[in-house]
Amino acid sequence: MTTGAEIEEAASDLPVIVVGIENVSAIDGVFFVARGQQPDAAFRDRYLTENAFAPEPGALARAVYEAAAAAIAGARTGSRAGAANYLSEHLE
């Protein structure tokens, strides 16, 4: 298992998103997305509609989906600080 210090060292000044089952204590510039339950029916339907060959979504599917959406939106700001600001508003 990777420690918070290892994540901080590897990321340097880049924002990082970590997806997992349990929430972890806060680390500057690292955003944790955690879901411990199966996705609801509405999410499942949207997820499977977007890709006919997608596997059945499991407990991490919604967290990964939300993290990817936040990362893409954050990246559109054009700066590391902008991405980090967006992520901190939407993932914490």
N, C-alpha and C positions, 0 to 999 in steps of 0.2 A: 504494500500500500504506500502511495506517495504521501509525503508529509507536506504541510503548509509551507514550510521553509523551502523545500525542494521546488514546489510550484512557483513560489516568489522568485527564486533564483533563476529558474528556466524562463520565466516570462519576462524578466527585466522590467521594462516600462510598458509592455503590451497588455491590454486587457485580456483576461482569460475567463472562459466559461467552463465550469466543471459540472457534469451531469451525474447525479447519483440517486440513491434511494433515500439517504438520510441527509438532513441539513448538517452543515459543518460550521464551525465558528468562522467569523468574518476575517478576511485577509484583504488588505488594500489592493484594488485592481483585479481581484478574483471574485467571480460571480457564481454562486452555487444555485443550481436549479434541481430541486428534489421533488419527486413524486413517489409515493409508496403504494399507490393503489392502481388498479386497472383503469384504463381510460373509460369515460362514459360513452353511451351509445352514439351521441351526436358527434363526438370526436372520432370514434371508430368509423362511422359512416363517411365523414369527410376524408379521413386518412385513406380508406380503401377506395374511395371514388377517384382520388387523385392519381392512383396507380393501380391498375387492375392486377398487377403481379406482386403487389406488396404483401408481405406476410401479415398475419393477424397481429395487431399492435399489442405489445405487452406493457408492463408497468413503467418502463422507461420511455415509451414511445412519445407520450405527450411532453415530457420534460425535454427530450431531444428536439422535438418539433418547435417548442417555445424558445429554446436556446438558439436554434438555427435562425429563427425569425428575428430574434433580438440581435444576433450577431450581424445578420445582413443589414438590418435597419441601422445598426450602430456604425457599420462600415461605410454606409452612404454619407455619413457626416464628413468624411474625407480626412479625419485626423484621429490619432489615438485618443486624445482627450475627449473629443466628441463622441467616439464610440464608447468610451468608458462612462461618460455622462449618461448616454442613452441607456446603456446596460444597467447602470445603478438605479435609474428611474423605473425600469421595467422588470428587473429580475430580483430585486431585493425587497 
